[in-house]
């Protein structure tokens, strides 16, 4: 039996929770025109939202779509301020509950986790799987094809109902999940705060399968990228079929056919923007080019400090020196 969320709809949509969600939502957004317009009649807007939710007449609005290309082309869908405020109100209640159900080696969009923690864990697993570099360490690396665009609404809601007994909350989550489709009853929008939580809840089913059914010891997942380390190449090859089968049959997801590989850690494994070796890691060439291009286009102290901090995660001394040589006037 799954553990159950004890909160009800009234708690999530309460004025107090909506006000606390507003405080979190406006961080870094105070100068945005749509946020300023909403805040002009803040209490009226929050009370109206609360009333619509309490009467279950609330309907999620549409999305503003736009494209970004950093680090790769993505189609972002941005909800209006009213709906994004509600996303925060839901997230601040559901996230602490669901986070306790996740495995420790899921790192995307989780407090206290993140890219650097995942890279450090990969480094540790490399030592363990290679028995402190006395054996060859192999790494199975996989990527899920069109991850957000292929999340099945019914499967997601069925999973949510296993944990959430309150019918009012389920009604609200159905409204949010159903507000976007990449094809009928499929897909979540890149841009919703709730989407980040939903995909982790969705993929937790896979994480539990890998850890408890397949008994995989050295497994790390970051969003739709995951790796498994082992000193046995045949063992990794034998995992590909059951992994593909589970993803397709249980979650209606597929591995990207061009992004399934088994490499030795000695030869370097491209994971989370870095090429990882047993004793060190170097920045991926495409990441390096993108970083240099952005620094040259916009050499602000904020961008420079951000990238210099990133370089501290690995072996990038020469790259740091190159940045300082290119921009001597900044320093």
N, C-alpha and C positions, 0 to 999 in steps of 0.2 A: 504493500500500500504506500502510495506517495504521501509525503508530508503535505499538509494543507495550509493555504494562506488563511489567516484568521480575520483579516480585514474585510469590510464590506464596501459596497459602492458609496454609501453615505460618507464614509471616512475619506475616500479618495477625492470625492467632489466637494468636500466641505470648504467653506469660505477660508478657513484657516489654512488648509492644505494648498488651496489655489494661491493664496497670498505668499506662502512660503515658496511655492513653485515659481511665482513671478520674480522673487528675489534672485533665484538661481538663474532663471531664464534671461534676465536683462544684463547679466554680467558680460561686459564687452559689446553690448548692443545698444547702449543708451543713445548713440548718435544716429541710429538707423531711423529713417523717416517713418516706416510702418510701426515701429515700436513706440516712437514719440507720439504718433497719432492715437494709438491704443491707450497709452498712459495718460492722455489728456482727460479721459473719462474712465480712469482705471476701475474705481469701485463699481460704477454702473456696469461696465463691461464684465467684470468678474461676477457680479450678482446675476446678470442676465445669463451668463454661461452656466452658473450654478443652477439656476432655475430650469434652463433647458435640459441639463443633465438629470436633475432630480425628477423631471416629468418624462424623461426618456424621449423628448422631442428633439434632442440634439442631433445634428447631422454634420459630419465632417465636410469641410469645404474642399475646393479643388487645389491644384498645385501649380506653382510656377516652375517650369522646366528650363534648365540651362545646362551647358556642357562645361566641364573642366578637363584639363589634359595634364595634370600633375599628380602622380607620376605617369598615369596612363589615361586615355580618354574615358570619361565617365559621364553618364547622364544623371544629373542631380534634380530631384523634385522637392521644391520648398513649399511647405504649407503656410497658411497665413498665421498671423501672430496669435489669434484666438486658439487655433488648433495646436500650435506649438506650445503654448502655455499649458494646455491640457496634457500634451505629451509629457511635459516635465512633471505635472502633478501625478500622473500614472507611474512614471519611471521612479520617482522618489519613494514610492511605496512598494512597487514590485521588485525593483532591482535588489534591495537588501535581502529579500526573501529568496529570490531565485539564485542569487550569487552563491548561497550556501549549498545549493544542489549541484553546482558545477564542479568538475574535476579541477585539481590544482594546476594542471598543465594546459588549461585553456587561457589564452593571454589577451585576446582582443577585447577592447572596450570594457575593461574591468579595473576597478580601483586597486592600486597597488600592484598592478601587472604591467602590461605594455610591452613595446618592442624590445627594449633593453633587457628586461627581465627574461623574455623569451630567448634572446640571443645568449644570455649567460647560462640559462638552463640547457640550451643546445650544447654549449661548450662543456658543461658538466657531464651531460649524457655521453658526449663523445669520449671523454676519459673513461667513463664506466663501461661503455659498450666495447671499447678497445682494450679493456683491462690495463689501463694506464699505458697505452700505446705499445702493448706487447702483442696485440692481434690487429688484424685489419678491421676497421669499422666501416660498415656499409650503411648508406642512408637512402631509404625510400622516401621520395618527395612527391607529393600529389597536390593538385589544385582542382577545385570544383568548378565546372563550367557554368558561366553566367549565374553566379551564386544567388544574389538578391532577386534577380529576375525569375528564378525558378522555384522560389519558396511557395509551396502549395498551401493555400489558405485553410482548407479543411483539415489537413494534417496538423498544421500549426495550432488551430483552435482546439482540435481534439487533445493535443498535448497540454495546452493551457487548462482545459477542463479537468484534467487529471489532478492538477494542483490547486485549482481555484473553484471552491464549491459555490460561491456567491453568484447567482444568476445575473444580478445587476452588473457586476464587473464583466462577466462574459458578454453581456449585451454590448457594453461599451467597447470592449476589445474587438468584437465582431465589426462594429462600426468603423473602427480605426483600420483594422486589417483590410476590410472591404473597400476602403476609400481609394485604393490604388490597385491597378492591374496592369501587368505587362502583357498578359493574355487572360482569358476568362478564369477568374478565381485563382490566379497565380501571380506571384511577384510582390515584393515590398519595395518602397521607395528609398533610394539612397538619399538621405537628408533628414529623415525622421529620427529623433532620439529613440523612440520606441522601436524602430527597426533594428537598431543595434542590439537591444535586449532580446527582441523576438528571434533574431538569427542565432544568438547564443543558446536560447532555450531550445530551438529547433535542432541545432547541432549537438546539444548535450546528449540527445538520444544516441547519436553516433559515437560521441566520446565514451559514453558508458559501455557501448557495445565493444569498442576497441579495447578498453581497459579490463572489462569484466567477462566478456565472452571470448574474445580473441587472446586475452591475457597478455597484452603487449605491455612491456615494461618501460621502454624509452620512447614515449609518444608526446609530441607537442603540436598543438593547433593554434593558429592565429587567423581568425576569420575563416576564409575558405582555403587557406594554405595549411598543410600539415606534413610532418615528417615523422618517420619511425627509424630508429637506429638499432643496429644489431651487428654482431660479429659473424652472422650467418646469412649469406646472400640468398641462398635457397629459401630460407625461412621468409625473407622479405618478398621474394617472388611469389610464394604461396599465399601471401596475405592480400595480394592485389584482387583476386577474384572475390573472396568473401567481403572485402571492403566495397567493391563495386556493386555487388549483389545487394548488400544491406542498404547502401545509399539509394539505389534505384527502387527497390521494393518497398522500403519503409519511408523514405523521404522524397522520392521522385527526383533525385539529383543524380548527376553523372560526373565522373571524373573527366577533366579536360584531356582529350586523347593525346595532345602534344605536350602535356605537362606532367607526365608520370615518368619518373626516372629512378634508377638505382645507381648511385655513384659511391666511390670510396671517399671517406673524409680526407684522406691524403691528397686526393686530386682537387679538392675544394667543392663545397656545396653552396649553391646560391640560395639563400634563405633570408627573407625580410630585408632586402636591400644590400646585404653583405655577402661576400664569398667567404665561407667559413672553412677554416682548416683546424687541425687539432690544437695547435699552439697559438694561432692568431686568426684574425679576420681582416679582410681588405674590402674597401667600398666597391660595390658593383660599378662597372664602367658607365652604364647608363645613368646611374645615380650621380656619379661624379660629374658627368657632362651637364646634367640638369642643374646640379648645384652651382657649377662654375658659371653657367649661363644666367642663372637667376642673380648671382652675386654681381656680375658685370652689369646686368640690366637695372638692378636696384640695390646698390651697395649701402644699405642703411645699417646702422649699428645693430638693430634688432635681428635682421636677417643674417648678418655676419656672426653674431653671437650664437644664434640658433644652430647654424651649420658647424661652427667651431666646436660647439657642445656635442653635436652628433659625431664629429670626427674623433672625439675622445673615447668613443665606444670601441674603437679598434685600432689597428696599426695604420695610421694615416699621417705620420709625421711629415713626409715629403709633400703631401697634399696641403697640409697646413702652411708649410714654408712657401709653396707656390701661391697660395692665397695672399700671404703677407707681401710677397714680391710684386704681385699684380696690383695691390691696392695700398701702397706705402702711405698715401696721404690720409687714409682713414685712421691710421694708427700713429 
